[in-house]
Amino acid sequence: MTATVENPLHSGTTSVEGVAQERRLVTELPGPRSVELMARKQAAVAAGVGTTLPVFAARAGGGVLVDVDGNHLIDLGSGIAVTTVGNAAPRIVAAVQEQVAAFTHTCFMVTPYDGYVAVAEALNRLTPGDHEKRSALFNSGAEAVENAVKIARAHTKRQAVVVFDHAYHGRTNLTMAMTAKNMPYKHGFGPFASEVYRAPLSYPYRDGGLDGATAARRAITQIEAQVGADNLAAVVIEPVQGEGGFITPAEGFLPALAAWCRENGVVFVADEVQSGFARTGAMFASDHEGVVPDLIVTAKGIAGGLPLSAVTGRAEIMDAAHAGGLGGTYGGNPLACAAALAAIETIEADGLVARAQEIEALMKRRLGALQERDSRIGDVRGRGAMIAVELVKAGTDEPDPALTKAVAAAAHAQGVIVLTCGTYGNVLRFLPPLVIGDALLEEALDVLEGVFASLASA
Ligand code: PMP
């Protein structure tokens, strides 16, 4: 199976970062080298660390990942929304190479360095709102969410935290409590942290199309009755939900919640770990409705693949924690900071926010057309390059996780990396790197169309 395409973002070349921009399978998937490595993985790596595709990566760039057998796969996953600027993006490679040769670590809390400060300045500039801000840097999304809660508690001197149905905030102890889904994230790992309360989300496809204001009123009524605003430190919400199924709340839901938080002295925290950094066709998903979070949590796309996360927010809230109360050995590692500055420069200089909007238009056009012909596609949704389809038993709204699994597996076998998500396991999600070319995207959608056609309707 061979397909050669041009990447319009790199006109005149079919190669990005030395990687041919084509889908090309030279073995069955997984190929023999991957099979061998998978056997070593099973013998050496804990079983709890799962694998979506049993193909081992050799290199990646643009919209393509090359495996150890030489297969070229179209990447619609970006390592779960991380390589937004592309894999091994040139500015990132150069910045990290320069930094790694200068120094690799000092611990910012021992002897600071300017990269950390520059990332904090960039976050303070780019995040919604023009109030005075501060940032603190960490390693993972979950760690940053935990720190946002610590900061909100220190500021409000209250303990309770409200999260939403279908939420995903991480796998550490506190964030497991905040995450909604039992399997695989929580099962058998309790007891969980206390003072975490769950409120109903706005889920337009499944709540009868409740308008945003009404859905917010429903959530607020429940919060007031079951928690009490006086006990509540923070409301934490993903402006577009990630693992929960790429659910975009109805218009008006987020602004109403933010306004209620403001009126009640509750810290409104946007978890933009998955939706941030140009992914949704705005720098942050909060921007779509002009929502200004008190604290915003970022990670993933912030540093082009190096581990970095952050909490950014109102100076008076961020500064509430005592000196030494926040931090960690590696938080804001110099290599990750160099990568983040290069990623931010790339997003701004290369117009990647606009590119995400183009990707949305292309994908919604193709997936919308497919939905018209196939009633197993219940919903097409998402923003920017964070698009999903929710799969149901034909003509009903009953979730179909088996079909979702089968579609993903068939796409994988044909060299297209897609991911699934959703509380019911029935959402196919697409998170292409923003540097992918249109031709590769179209080809990936051709493959998906073929997969739907070949899987008989249930
Ligand atoms: N919050 C959201 C919205 C996420 O999507 C994720 C990761 N999928 C996390 C938090 C946790 O991030 P990490 O895996 O880096 O800990």
Residues whose N, C-alpha, C, O or C-beta is under 5 A from the ligand:
A	BS01	PMP	S140 G141 A142 E143 Y168 H169 G170 E238 G242 E243 D271 V273 Q274 A299
